[in-house]
Amino acid sequence: MRKLILFAGLLTAPALLLRPFGPVKQQHSDQPLAVPAELFGKACQNCHSEKTVWPWYSFAPPFSWLVEHDVSEARQHMNFSRWNEYSSELRRELLAKIAAEVRSKEMPPQRYQMLHPEARISDEDRRRIYDWAKKERKRE
């Protein structure tokens, strides 16, 4: 039995060091977000910026792999910390997506809201985000 436990420990110990999605947690920006923090801070910032507040479970595999995957994927779609690096054309496309996905309640995802009730967006805030995105899109 001891050999089995030792063998299992030797197999799982390296998993604690694996980072299948790269150095997601090392990406950090001290720059202010290029979008209104009062609209995007509570529900969007953790995944779509480099100002992520990592919960305790994001440091324990396999949960860390799920969280890092979600954040990595979200940042690939849109990263508010890199907003000013995007072309005007790409920003217009992203603003249209923001408006559509927030209005249709696709964002933030339901499973994220289940773990983070503070990320729920009221109907009023959804309207405000939608209006902001439309206004910004015309400005681009």
PLY file of the C-alpha trace (Angstrom):
ply
format ascii 1.0
element vertex 140
property float x
property float y
property float z
element edge 139
property int vertex1
property int vertex2
end_header
0.00 0.00 0.00
2.86 2.40 0.85
4.42 1.75 -2.54
1.12 2.59 -4.23
0.83 5.87 -2.29
4.46 6.76 -3.04
3.94 5.94 -6.72
0.77 8.07 -6.87
2.62 10.93 -5.16
5.48 10.73 -7.63
3.03 10.86 -10.51
0.99 13.79 -9.20
3.81 15.97 -7.79
4.98 17.13 -11.25
1.39 18.11 -12.08
1.65 20.84 -9.43
4.34 22.49 -11.54
2.65 22.18 -14.92
1.45 25.36 -16.61
-0.32 24.11 -19.73
-1.44 27.62 -20.74
1.86 29.42 -20.29
2.69 32.25 -17.93
-0.84 33.66 -17.74
-0.43 34.74 -14.13
2.82 36.56 -14.84
1.14 38.92 -17.30
0.31 42.02 -15.31
-0.24 45.63 -16.21
-0.20 48.65 -13.94
-1.66 50.81 -16.69
-5.23 51.98 -16.15
-7.82 50.17 -18.23
-8.72 51.88 -21.48
-12.39 51.36 -20.67
-14.52 52.76 -17.82
-13.60 50.74 -14.71
-17.01 51.43 -13.15
-18.63 49.55 -16.04
-16.10 46.81 -16.70
-14.25 46.33 -13.42
-16.46 43.92 -11.54
-17.49 41.60 -14.36
-14.95 41.85 -17.17
-11.58 42.83 -15.75
-10.61 39.46 -14.21
-10.63 37.66 -17.54
-10.30 40.40 -20.14
-7.36 42.35 -18.70
-4.02 41.88 -17.01
-5.48 43.13 -13.73
-6.77 39.70 -12.76
-7.44 39.02 -9.11
-6.57 35.32 -8.85
-8.78 33.37 -6.42
-7.14 30.89 -4.06
-8.27 27.89 -6.09
-6.48 29.23 -9.17
-3.23 28.08 -7.60
-4.21 24.41 -7.13
-4.20 22.01 -10.08
-6.43 20.95 -11.75
-8.57 24.02 -10.92
-5.67 26.31 -11.81
-5.59 24.82 -15.29
-9.28 25.57 -15.83
-8.98 29.14 -14.57
-5.77 29.85 -16.49
-7.33 28.39 -19.64
-10.40 30.62 -19.32
-8.34 33.75 -18.67
-5.88 32.96 -21.46
-8.70 32.40 -23.92
-10.56 35.55 -22.81
-7.44 37.69 -23.21
-6.87 36.26 -26.68
-10.35 37.42 -27.66
-10.01 40.83 -26.04
-7.58 42.33 -23.54
-8.52 45.70 -22.07
-4.93 46.12 -20.88
-3.84 46.08 -24.54
-6.84 48.00 -25.94
-4.73 50.92 -27.16
-2.55 48.52 -29.16
-5.49 47.37 -31.27
-6.21 48.96 -34.64
-9.30 51.16 -34.98
-10.90 48.50 -37.14
-10.35 45.78 -34.53
-11.61 48.04 -31.74
-14.82 48.68 -33.74
-15.32 44.93 -34.17
-14.71 44.32 -30.47
-17.07 47.12 -29.46
-19.80 45.55 -31.60
-19.15 42.19 -29.90
-19.20 43.79 -26.46
-22.56 45.40 -27.17
-24.08 42.23 -28.62
-22.76 39.80 -26.00
-23.59 41.96 -23.00
-27.05 42.74 -24.33
-27.80 39.07 -25.04
-26.41 38.12 -21.59
-23.70 35.90 -23.07
-21.15 37.81 -21.01
-20.15 37.27 -18.34
-20.63 33.50 -18.70
-23.11 31.84 -16.35
-20.52 29.47 -14.86
-18.31 32.44 -13.99
-21.21 34.22 -12.32
-21.99 31.13 -10.27
-18.54 31.29 -8.65
-18.39 35.09 -8.65
-21.80 36.55 -7.79
-20.21 40.03 -7.61
-19.66 39.78 -11.38
-23.37 39.73 -12.16
-24.41 42.69 -14.26
-27.69 44.44 -13.60
-29.99 45.25 -16.50
-29.16 48.92 -15.97
-25.41 48.23 -16.20
-25.99 46.10 -19.29
-27.75 49.05 -20.91
-24.93 51.39 -19.86
-22.26 49.07 -21.31
-24.28 48.69 -24.50
-24.70 52.47 -24.85
-21.01 53.07 -24.11
-19.93 50.50 -26.73
-22.23 52.01 -29.38
-20.95 55.52 -28.64
-17.31 54.43 -28.71
-17.84 52.53 -31.95
-19.09 55.68 -33.66
-16.08 57.57 -32.28
-13.55 55.08 -33.69
0 1
1 2
2 3
3 4
4 5
5 6
6 7
7 8
8 9
9 10
10 11
11 12
12 13
13 14
14 15
15 16
16 17
17 18
18 19
19 20
20 21
21 22
22 23
23 24
24 25
25 26
26 27
27 28
28 29
29 30
30 31
31 32
32 33
33 34
34 35
35 36
36 37
37 38
38 39
39 40
40 41
41 42
42 43
43 44
44 45
45 46
46 47
47 48
48 49
49 50
50 51
51 52
52 53
53 54
54 55
55 56
56 57
57 58
58 59
59 60
60 61
61 62
62 63
63 64
64 65
65 66
66 67
67 68
68 69
69 70
70 71
71 72
72 73
73 74
74 75
75 76
76 77
77 78
78 79
79 80
80 81
81 82
82 83
83 84
84 85
85 86
86 87
87 88
88 89
89 90
90 91
91 92
92 93
93 94
94 95
95 96
96 97
97 98
98 99
99 100
100 101
101 102
102 103
103 104
104 105
105 106
106 107
107 108
108 109
109 110
110 111
111 112
112 113
113 114
114 115
115 116
116 117
117 118
118 119
119 120
120 121
121 122
122 123
123 124
124 125
125 126
126 127
127 128
128 129
129 130
130 131
131 132
132 133
133 134
134 135
135 136
136 137
137 138
138 139
